[in-house]
C-alpha cells in the first residue's frame, strides 16, 4: 500500500499512537482533534490493513543485560549476492540477542543486546565465522558498544517525529522517545509473573481475557499481574507503523566519534535537540553516537544532515569525518524486525532463576 491511500484521519491516529501507544481512543481524539468514535474506527482499520502493530519492548537493563551493540559492515562487493538472503535470515534467527537486522544497497546492519562483553565477543566470532564460511574473504565488521549505565539508547524506536515530518502533519510539540542512563539490575519476579512477562513480549496483541484462558487464571488476576509488570518498568508498549504508511524513500545512518568526551548536554548546545529527536534510532555516549533518519528524498536527507550533523563538524569537536551510509527502503531487506521475544526467551533461565 502506498502512503496516498491513508486518509487524513488514519494519519493522525497513526501519529498519536506512535507518540504514545498507551493512549485510549479518548486520549488520541484529544491529541489530534477528532471524534473518539472516529479514532476507534481508524485504529481498527490501520491494524487490519497492516499499517500498525503493537509491540511490548522489555526493559533490558532490568533483565540483567549490560550493553547494546550496533554492528555493521558496508562493502557492496562482498555483501551483494555472494551470500543469499535466506542464509543471512537463518543466521540472525539463530542469534536471539539480535532484535533487528537488515540489509540494503551494500549496507548490512544489526542491533543486539548482551548480558556482558564476553557474550558479545562470542557473537562477533560467530558472525565472522559465518561470513568466512559463506565465501567472504575479509569478514571485517565494525561495531560500537553502548553500556546502559553510560549510554542513552532509544531501543524502543522513535517514530512520531518522522511521521509528523514525512506526512506533513504540522503537529506542534511532538514528544520523542526519551533517552536516559539505565543502571543494570535484575528485578525480582514470582514464577507466575516471569511466565506472564514472557507471554506479553511474545504475544503483545493478546488480551488479558485470552491470556487468562491459557493460564487458567481469572482475568482480574492477569490484569493485576500485568499492571504490576508495567509499574515495575519491565516493559514499554510501542506502536510501530509500517514503512508502507510513510512517504519514505531511504534511511540514513550516521556514525560520529568525538575527539574529547562530549556529554549530551554539550551536544545539544551545539546542534540543538533535533539531532536526536528526529532520529528513528539513537545510541549515544560521551565519546560517540549513532543515529538513523527516515527520509522522503535526497533533498530532505541533505537538509537533515545540514541541521543535525554539520554543527558538530563545524564546531571542530569530531575525532574524524562522520560516516554516513544511506540505502533505499525499496532495496532494503529485514532479516529480523523488532524481534524482542527471542531475546527474552534465550535468557529466560537467567532471569527466571532470580524470580521468587
C-alpha positions as CSV (number, residue, x, y, z in Angstrom):
1,X,0.0,0.0,0.0
2,X,1.2,3.5,-0.7
3,X,1.1,6.4,1.7
4,X,-1.5,8.2,-0.5
5,X,-4.0,5.5,0.5
6,X,-4.0,6.7,4.1
7,X,-6.8,9.2,4.9
8,X,-6.1,12.3,7.0
9,X,-7.8,10.7,10.0
10,X,-5.7,7.5,9.6
11,X,-2.5,9.5,9.5
12,X,-3.5,11.4,12.7
13,X,-4.4,8.3,14.6
14,X,-1.2,6.6,13.4
15,X,0.9,9.5,14.6
16,X,-0.9,9.8,18.0
17,X,-0.3,6.1,18.8
18,X,3.3,6.2,17.6
19,X,3.8,9.1,20.0
20,X,2.2,7.1,22.9
21,X,0.9,3.6,22.3
22,X,-0.9,3.6,25.7
23,X,-3.4,6.2,24.6
24,X,-7.0,5.4,24.8
25,X,-9.3,6.4,21.9
26,X,-10.4,9.4,24.0
27,X,-6.8,10.4,24.6
28,X,-6.0,10.1,20.9
29,X,-9.0,12.1,20.0
30,X,-7.9,14.9,22.4
31,X,-4.4,14.9,21.0
32,X,-5.3,15.3,17.3
33,X,-8.7,16.9,17.5
34,X,-11.1,14.3,16.0
35,X,-14.0,12.4,17.4
36,X,-13.4,9.4,19.7
37,X,-15.6,7.2,17.6
38,X,-13.6,8.2,14.5
39,X,-10.4,7.2,16.4
40,X,-11.7,3.7,17.2
41,X,-12.8,3.1,13.6
42,X,-9.4,4.2,12.2
43,X,-7.4,2.3,14.8
44,X,-9.1,-0.9,13.7
45,X,-8.6,-0.1,10.0
46,X,-4.9,0.6,10.5
47,X,-4.3,-2.7,12.2
48,X,-6.5,-4.6,9.7
49,X,-4.6,-3.1,6.7
50,X,-1.2,-3.8,8.2
51,X,-0.3,-0.2,8.8
52,X,0.0,-0.5,12.5
53,X,1.0,-3.1,15.1
54,X,1.8,-3.0,18.8
55,X,4.9,-4.4,20.5
56,X,5.9,-4.8,24.1
57,X,9.6,-4.0,24.5
58,X,11.4,-5.4,27.5
59,X,13.5,-3.1,29.7
60,X,16.7,-4.9,29.1
61,X,18.8,-3.3,31.8
62,X,16.2,-4.7,34.3
63,X,16.7,-8.2,33.0
64,X,20.4,-8.2,33.7
65,X,21.6,-7.0,30.3
66,X,24.7,-4.8,30.4
67,X,25.0,-3.3,26.9
68,X,23.6,-2.6,23.5
69,X,25.7,-3.0,20.3
70,X,25.4,-1.6,16.8
71,X,27.1,-4.0,14.4
72,X,27.5,-3.2,10.7
73,X,29.6,-3.6,7.6
74,X,29.4,-1.6,4.3
75,X,31.1,-3.3,1.4
76,X,29.0,-3.8,-1.7
77,X,31.5,-6.0,-3.4
78,X,31.4,-8.6,-0.7
79,X,27.8,-8.3,0.6
80,X,25.8,-8.4,-2.7
81,X,24.7,-11.6,-4.0
82,X,27.6,-13.8,-2.7
83,X,25.5,-14.7,0.4
84,X,21.9,-15.5,-0.3
85,X,19.3,-13.5,1.8
86,X,17.9,-16.6,3.2
87,X,21.3,-17.6,4.7
88,X,21.5,-14.2,6.4
89,X,18.0,-14.6,7.7
90,X,18.7,-18.1,9.0
91,X,21.9,-16.8,10.8
92,X,20.2,-13.9,12.5
93,X,17.2,-16.1,13.5
94,X,19.7,-18.3,15.3
95,X,21.1,-15.3,17.1
96,X,18.3,-14.4,19.6
97,X,20.2,-11.4,21.1
98,X,19.9,-9.6,17.8
99,X,16.4,-8.0,17.7
100,X,16.8,-6.0,14.5
101,X,18.9,-7.0,11.4
102,X,18.6,-5.6,7.9
103,X,20.5,-5.1,4.6
104,X,20.2,-2.6,1.8
105,X,22.4,-1.2,-1.1
106,X,25.5,-2.9,0.3
107,X,24.9,-2.0,3.9
108,X,24.4,-4.8,6.5
109,X,23.5,-3.8,10.0
110,X,22.1,-5.3,13.2
111,X,21.4,-4.2,16.7
112,X,21.7,-6.5,19.7
113,X,21.5,-6.8,23.5
114,X,24.1,-8.6,25.5
115,X,24.5,-9.6,29.1
116,X,28.2,-8.8,29.1
117,X,31.2,-8.3,26.8
118,X,32.0,-12.0,26.8
119,X,28.6,-12.8,25.3
120,X,29.1,-10.0,22.7
121,X,32.6,-11.2,21.8
122,X,31.3,-14.8,21.2
123,X,28.6,-13.4,18.8
124,X,31.2,-11.4,16.8
125,X,33.3,-14.5,16.4
126,X,30.2,-16.4,15.2
127,X,29.3,-13.6,12.8
128,X,32.8,-13.5,11.3
129,X,32.9,-17.3,11.0
130,X,29.5,-17.2,9.2
131,X,30.9,-14.7,6.7
132,X,34.1,-16.7,6.1
133,X,32.1,-19.9,5.7
134,X,30.0,-18.3,3.0
135,X,32.9,-17.0,1.0
136,X,33.6,-13.6,2.4
137,X,37.4,-13.4,2.4
138,X,37.7,-10.2,4.5
139,X,35.0,-10.5,7.2
140,X,35.6,-7.0,8.5
141,X,32.8,-6.0,11.0
142,X,32.5,-2.6,12.6
143,X,30.8,-2.2,15.9
144,X,30.1,0.2,18.7
145,X,29.2,-0.8,22.2
146,X,26.9,1.2,24.4
147,X,26.8,0.1,28.1
148,X,23.5,1.1,29.6
149,X,25.0,2.8,32.6
150,X,27.0,5.2,30.5
151,X,24.8,5.4,27.3
152,X,21.4,6.7,26.2
153,X,19.6,4.5,23.7
154,X,16.1,4.7,22.1
155,X,15.8,1.0,21.6
156,X,12.0,1.3,21.5
157,X,12.4,3.3,18.3
158,X,11.2,6.9,17.8
159,X,8.6,7.0,15.0
160,X,6.4,10.0,15.9
161,X,8.7,12.9,14.8
162,X,9.4,11.1,11.5
163,X,5.7,10.6,10.9
164,X,4.9,14.2,11.7
165,X,7.7,15.3,9.2
166,X,7.2,12.9,6.3
167,X,3.4,13.0,6.3
168,X,3.3,16.8,6.7
169,X,1.0,16.7,9.7
170,X,2.2,20.0,11.1
171,X,1.7,18.9,14.7
172,X,3.4,21.1,17.4
173,X,5.3,19.8,20.4
174,X,5.9,16.3,19.2
175,X,7.1,14.1,22.0
176,X,10.1,12.0,21.0
177,X,11.2,8.8,22.8
178,X,13.2,9.9,25.9
179,X,16.8,8.9,26.4
180,X,18.2,8.2,29.8
181,X,21.0,6.3,31.5
182,X,19.9,3.0,32.8
183,X,21.5,1.2,35.7
184,X,21.9,-2.6,35.3
185,X,19.7,-4.5,37.7
186,X,17.7,-7.7,37.9
187,X,14.1,-7.4,39.0
188,X,12.6,-10.0,41.3
189,X,9.5,-11.8,39.9
190,X,7.4,-14.6,41.0
191,X,7.5,-17.7,38.7
192,X,4.0,-16.9,37.5
193,X,4.9,-13.2,36.7
194,X,8.0,-14.4,34.9
195,X,5.9,-16.7,32.6
196,X,3.3,-13.9,32.0
197,X,6.1,-11.4,31.2
198,X,7.5,-13.8,28.6
199,X,4.0,-14.2,27.1
200,X,3.4,-10.5,27.0
201,X,6.6,-10.0,25.0
202,X,5.9,-12.9,22.7
203,X,2.2,-12.1,22.0
204,X,1.7,-8.4,22.5
205,X,-1.7,-8.3,20.9
206,X,-3.3,-10.9,23.2
207,X,-5.9,-9.5,25.6
208,X,-5.9,-10.2,29.4
209,X,-9.0,-12.4,28.7
210,X,-7.2,-14.6,26.2
211,X,-4.1,-15.0,28.4
212,X,-6.4,-15.8,31.4
213,X,-7.9,-18.7,29.5
214,X,-4.4,-20.1,28.6
215,X,-3.1,-19.6,32.1
216,X,-6.3,-21.0,33.7
217,X,-6.5,-17.9,35.9
218,X,-9.1,-15.2,36.4
219,X,-9.0,-12.2,34.1
220,X,-8.6,-9.9,37.1
221,X,-5.5,-11.7,38.4
222,X,-3.9,-11.5,35.0
223,X,-4.7,-7.8,34.8
224,X,-3.3,-7.3,38.3
225,X,0.0,-9.0,37.3
226,X,0.2,-7.1,34.0
227,X,-0.2,-3.8,35.8
228,X,2.5,-4.8,38.3
229,X,4.9,-5.5,35.5
230,X,4.2,-2.2,33.8
231,X,4.5,-0.3,37.2
232,X,7.9,-2.0,37.8
233,X,9.0,-0.6,34.4
234,X,9.8,-4.0,33.0
235,X,8.4,-3.2,29.6
236,X,7.3,-0.4,27.3
237,X,4.4,-0.7,24.8
238,X,5.1,0.9,21.5
239,X,3.1,1.3,18.3
240,X,5.0,0.6,15.1
241,X,3.8,1.9,11.7
242,X,4.8,0.0,8.6
243,X,7.1,1.8,6.2
244,X,4.2,1.5,3.7
245,X,2.4,4.0,5.8
246,X,5.1,6.7,5.5
247,X,6.1,8.7,2.4
248,X,9.7,7.4,2.5
249,X,12.5,6.7,0.1
250,X,15.5,5.9,2.2
251,X,17.1,5.6,5.6
252,X,20.5,7.2,6.5
253,X,22.8,6.0,9.3
254,X,25.3,8.4,10.8
255,X,28.3,7.4,12.9
256,X,30.2,10.1,14.7
257,X,33.0,10.0,17.3
258,X,34.3,12.9,19.4
259,X,37.9,14.0,20.0
260,X,37.1,14.5,23.7
261,X,34.2,13.2,25.8
262,X,31.2,15.4,25.0
263,X,28.2,15.0,27.3
264,X,24.7,15.0,25.8
265,X,24.0,18.5,27.2
266,X,27.0,19.8,25.3
267,X,25.9,18.1,22.1
268,X,22.5,19.7,22.5
269,X,24.0,23.1,23.0
270,X,26.0,22.7,19.7
271,X,23.3,21.2,17.4
272,X,20.1,21.6,19.4
273,X,18.0,18.6,20.4
274,X,16.7,18.0,16.9
275,X,19.7,15.9,16.0
276,X,18.4,13.1,18.2
277,X,14.7,13.9,18.4
278,X,14.3,13.5,14.6
279,X,16.1,10.1,14.5
280,X,14.3,6.8,14.4
281,X,17.1,5.2,16.5
282,X,19.7,6.8,18.7
283,X,22.6,5.2,20.6
284,X,24.7,7.8,22.3
285,X,27.5,8.1,24.9
286,X,30.0,10.8,25.6
287,X,32.6,9.6,23.0
288,X,30.3,8.7,20.1
289,X,26.8,8.4,18.7
290,X,24.9,6.5,16.0
291,X,21.6,7.9,14.6
292,X,19.3,6.7,11.9
293,X,17.0,9.0,10.0
294,X,13.9,8.1,7.9
295,X,13.8,10.3,4.8
296,X,11.4,11.1,2.0
297,X,14.0,12.0,-0.6
298,X,17.6,13.2,-1.1
299,X,16.7,16.9,-0.5
300,X,15.3,16.0,2.9
301,X,18.4,14.0,3.6
302,X,20.7,16.9,2.8
303,X,18.6,19.2,5.0
304,X,18.5,16.9,7.9
305,X,22.3,16.4,7.7
306,X,22.8,20.1,7.4
307,X,20.7,20.9,10.5
308,X,21.6,17.9,12.7
309,X,25.1,16.7,11.8
310,X,27.0,19.6,10.3
311,X,27.1,21.7,13.5
312,X,29.3,19.0,15.2
313,X,31.7,19.1,12.2
314,X,31.8,22.9,12.2
315,X,32.5,23.0,15.9
316,X,35.7,21.1,15.3
317,X,35.0,18.5,18.0
318,X,34.8,15.3,16.0
319,X,37.6,12.8,16.0
320,X,37.2,12.2,12.3
321,X,34.7,12.7,9.4
322,X,31.3,11.3,10.3
323,X,30.5,8.0,8.5
324,X,27.2,8.4,6.6
325,X,25.5,5.4,4.9
326,X,22.2,5.7,3.0
327,X,20.2,3.0,1.4
328,X,16.9,2.8,-0.4
329,X,14.0,1.3,1.5
330,X,12.8,-0.3,-1.7
331,X,16.1,-2.3,-1.7
332,X,16.1,-3.0,2.0
333,X,15.5,-6.5,3.4
334,X,14.6,-7.1,7.1
335,X,16.1,-10.4,8.5
336,X,14.6,-9.7,11.9
337,X,12.2,-6.9,12.6
338,X,11.7,-5.8,16.2
339,X,12.1,-9.4,17.3
340,X,12.2,-8.8,21.0
341,X,10.7,-12.1,22.2
342,X,13.7,-14.3,21.3
343,X,16.0,-12.1,23.4
344,X,13.8,-12.7,26.4
345,X,13.3,-16.4,25.7
346,X,17.0,-17.0,25.2
347,X,17.8,-15.5,28.6
348,X,14.7,-16.8,30.3
349,X,16.6,-19.2,32.6
350,X,18.9,-16.4,33.5
351,X,16.2,-14.1,34.8
352,X,13.7,-16.8,35.9
353,X,16.4,-18.2,38.2
354,X,16.2,-14.9,40.0
355,X,12.4,-15.0,40.4
356,X,10.9,-15.7,43.8
